[in-house]
Each structure stands twice: as structure tokens, then as C-alpha cells.
Amino acid sequence: MHQAEIAAAQAYIRLLSATRAALAEPAEAPLYLPLLTSPIEEADEALRGAGLAGNEDRLFALVRELQPSLSGSDR
């Protein structure tokens, strides 16, 4: 795993966490959704920089390596 790939996977994980937090309280979501702009931009830039934009299979494999709990196998 290359450093750029690690950074992209980490950016995706941060975006996922921020999205979950923003949507945790559906009534409050409209207030928090604008706060996702920065994590979205960070993830997009990191994915492009690592050559992973459009390569979801590789991205999700990297995410599973970094954070196996996101694989869904522990449910």
C-alpha cells in the first residue's frame, strides 16, 4: 500500500465518520450537512491523487485493511 493510497483510504474513513455524525439526528441533519463540504473535498482530492477515483474496489479493499470493522463482517 502506497502512502497516497493510505491517505485516500483515511480521508474516506474520515468522510464516512463525519457523514454518520451529521446524519445521527435526522432532524438536525440539515444544519450539519454543510459541514461535510471539507471532508468531501479532502476525500476527492486524495482519491484523485492516489489514482483511486473511480476504482471503488481498490479503495474499499484498502479501507478494509485499515479498518476491518467497516467490512460489515462483524455484524
C-alpha angles and dihedrals in degrees: 000000000000123000092248090053091049090050091050093049091047091050090052091050090051090049091050091050092048091048092050090050092048092051097041091097107038093197090056097042096098088060094051103037093083087060089068093070094088097046090047092052091046092051093046092051093046092048092051091045092053094044091244099118104122093009099101094158092061093042093052091046089055092046090052089052092051098039113015091181088074092062092084092232092114094063 
